[in-house]
Amino acid sequence: MNISNKKASILLATGLFIMAGSQILSQYYPLSDIANGCLVGVSLGLMILGIIIRTKNTAAQKRQGS
């Protein structure tokens, strides 16, 4: 596993933890719409960024191997 895959995995895991944390937090403590939207938006952005990095890295490895 190279550095890019590690970064992608960290971004995906962080996004998932923020998403889960925001859901748990909103269950016990009322969040405003802005706070809830920011947490969900940041978590989705991190997950999408991790997926993009992972797919670009995989495509680059396939091109080098062929």
Secondary structure, DSSP 8 states (H G I E B T S, - for coil): --HHHHHHHHHHHHHHHHHHHHHHHHHHS---HHHHHHHHHHHHHHHHHHHHHHHHHHHHHHHHH-
